[in-house]
Structures are given as C-alpha cells and as structure tokens.
Amino acid sequence: MTPFRDAEGKRALEDLYEFCPNGKGAALNQLVWYLNMEFDMVTEPDQHTEDGDPYGPASDGVDIEIGYDIWVCAAMLDAVLNGTDYTGDCMGFAETYEHVRDTMLKKLHETKFLSKKPKHDIPALRRKAADSLRCLTGEICASEIAEQYSDRKAEFLSAIDALRARLAE
C-alpha cells in the first residue's frame, strides 16, 4: 500500500512537483524547505495554517490533505534515500514521479560550496519524516487517512510502519 494509488496521493505528488522545476531556480531551492514544512506541520506544535490560525494535530487531527502530503513526501524520501521504487503505483503519472525523484536525489545530495560536507541534514530530515508518519496512523491523534483505510487497517498500519522503519535506519 502506497499513497500513490489514491487520487489525493497524486495531488500531493503534483504539489511536490511544483518545487522540482527543470534546472535551477528559487522553487528548486525551496524543495528541502517544503519537505521540512510538511513534516513540521505535525511534529512542531502550533504551526500556523495558510489562514494564520494555529494548528495542532493533537487537537485538530490530521486532515486528508495534510496526511497525504506527509505520506507522499516521506515515500519520496524513501525512494531517494533507500532506493524504494514506487513507479508501479504511479500509473498515468510515472513521469511526474520520476522527475520529482530525480530532482530530490540531486538536491538532497548537494554539498557545500568548495566542500564535501553535505548541504542538508539528511538524518534530521529522515527522523522528521518518520516521526510525522506516526500521526497518520490514528493512534496519537485523529487521522482522516486512518479513517479512510479503516476497512484495511492492518495493511495500512503495516505499510506506514514499514516506511517509518526504512526512514529511521
């Protein structure tokens, strides 16, 4: 089970695609910012929504849109950092998936200018992704994705736990 088999997962991938243009540019520089923002939405208390209202998953739950954004971002990190291949689940939009994957691969493996030190803190990003996935299961807070998959709860929890384990390595 992956987020890419659902229309909402495709929408979340297309949102991520917006931060993966061809070449270089301001949007490309915001790719890692976007990933952090999505994970921080549920791991950092009192993040603000677009309308300026404070958001807390414990009190507000995780709505379907935020949940799929997190799930897709975590799955893309898994694809880039662990080599997991999700192309089979991206029927009709595999080119979008491959472009996002390839762009993230380049961006996340950048080094600092005149140095071999990584530009981005990949272990911290992995931890944030793994931690944020805990909020999708419905065990910590309400989750619309968990409710959506209530008829296949064991399969859903198994997929999320496996993704979390791969990211936590």
C-alpha positions in Angstrom: 0.0 0.0 0.0 1.4 3.4 -1.0 -0.1 6.9 -1.2 0.3 6.9 -5.0 -2.7 4.6 -5.6 -5.1 7.3 -4.4 -6.2 10.5 -6.3 -5.2 12.5 -3.2 -1.7 11.0 -3.3 -1.4 12.0 -7.0 -2.5 15.6 -5.9 0.2 15.6 -3.2 2.8 14.5 -5.7 1.8 17.2 -8.1 2.1 19.8 -5.3 5.7 18.5 -4.6 6.4 18.6 -8.3 5.9 22.4 -8.2 9.1 22.6 -6.2 11.1 20.5 -8.7 11.4 22.6 -11.8 13.9 21.8 -14.6 17.2 23.4 -14.0 17.9 25.8 -11.1 15.8 28.5 -9.5 14.1 29.8 -6.4 11.5 27.0 -6.4 14.2 24.3 -6.5 16.0 26.0 -3.6 12.7 25.7 -1.7 12.4 21.9 -2.1 14.0 21.0 1.2 12.1 23.8 2.9 8.9 22.3 1.6 9.7 18.8 2.9 10.6 20.2 6.3 7.5 22.4 6.4 5.2 19.4 5.7 6.8 17.3 8.4 6.9 20.2 10.9 3.2 20.6 10.4 2.5 17.7 12.7 5.8 17.4 14.6 6.2 21.0 15.7 3.4 22.4 17.9 1.4 25.5 17.0 2.4 25.7 13.4 0.1 28.1 11.5 -2.0 27.3 8.6 -2.3 29.4 5.5 -5.1 31.4 7.1 -2.9 32.2 10.1 -4.8 30.0 12.6 -2.6 27.8 14.9 -2.7 24.2 14.0 -2.1 21.3 16.4 -2.6 17.7 15.3 -3.5 16.6 18.9 -6.5 19.0 19.0 -7.3 19.3 15.3 -6.4 15.9 14.0 -4.6 15.3 10.7 -6.9 16.1 7.7 -6.7 14.1 4.5 -4.7 16.7 2.6 -2.0 17.2 5.2 -1.9 13.4 5.7 -1.3 12.7 2.1 1.2 15.5 1.7 3.2 13.9 4.6 2.8 10.4 3.3 4.0 11.3 -0.3 6.9 13.4 1.0 8.0 10.5 3.2 7.6 8.0 0.4 9.7 10.2 -2.0 12.4 10.4 0.7 12.3 6.7 0.9 12.6 6.4 -2.9 15.6 8.8 -3.0 17.5 7.6 0.1 16.6 3.9 0.2 16.0 3.2 -3.5 12.4 2.0 -3.0 10.7 2.0 -6.4 7.1 3.2 -6.4 6.8 3.6 -10.2 4.4 0.7 -10.4 1.9 2.6 -8.3 2.1 5.7 -10.4 0.1 4.6 -13.4 -0.5 7.6 -15.7 1.8 9.9 -13.9 5.1 8.0 -13.7 7.0 10.8 -15.5 6.0 13.2 -12.7 7.1 10.7 -10.1 10.4 10.1 -11.8 11.1 13.9 -12.2 10.4 14.5 -8.5 12.6 11.5 -7.5 15.5 12.6 -9.7 15.3 16.2 -8.7 15.2 15.3 -5.0 18.1 12.9 -5.5 20.3 15.8 -6.9 19.1 18.3 -4.3 19.5 16.2 -1.2 23.0 15.1 -2.2 24.3 18.6 -2.7 27.5 19.6 -0.9 28.5 22.9 0.5 30.5 25.2 -1.8 34.1 24.1 -2.0 33.5 21.3 0.5 32.5 17.7 0.6 30.2 18.3 3.5 26.5 17.7 2.9 24.4 20.9 2.4 21.4 19.3 4.0 20.9 17.4 7.3 19.6 14.2 5.9 19.5 12.3 9.2 17.4 15.0 10.8 15.1 15.0 7.7 14.7 11.2 8.0 13.8 11.5 11.7 11.2 14.2 11.0 9.6 12.1 8.3 9.5 9.0 10.4 8.1 11.0 13.4 5.4 12.7 11.3 4.2 9.4 9.9 3.2 8.4 13.4 0.4 11.0 13.2 -1.2 9.3 10.2 -2.0 6.0 12.0 -4.7 7.4 14.2 -3.1 6.2 17.4 -1.7 9.5 18.5 -4.3 11.8 17.1 -7.3 11.7 14.8 -6.3 11.0 11.2 -8.6 11.1 8.2 -6.3 8.7 6.3 -6.6 6.1 9.1 -10.4 6.5 8.9 -10.3 6.2 5.1 -8.4 2.9 5.4 -10.4 1.6 8.5 -11.5 -1.4 6.4 -7.9 -2.3 5.6 -6.4 -1.1 8.9 -3.8 -3.8 9.3 -2.5 -3.3 5.8 -2.4 0.4 6.2 -0.6 0.3 9.6 1.9 -2.3 8.2 2.7 0.0 5.2 3.2 3.0 7.4 5.3 1.1 9.9 7.5 -0.3 7.2 8.0 3.1 5.7 8.8 4.5 9.1 11.4 1.7 9.7 13.1 2.4 6.4 13.3 6.1 7.1 14.5 5.6 10.7 17.5 3.4 9.6 
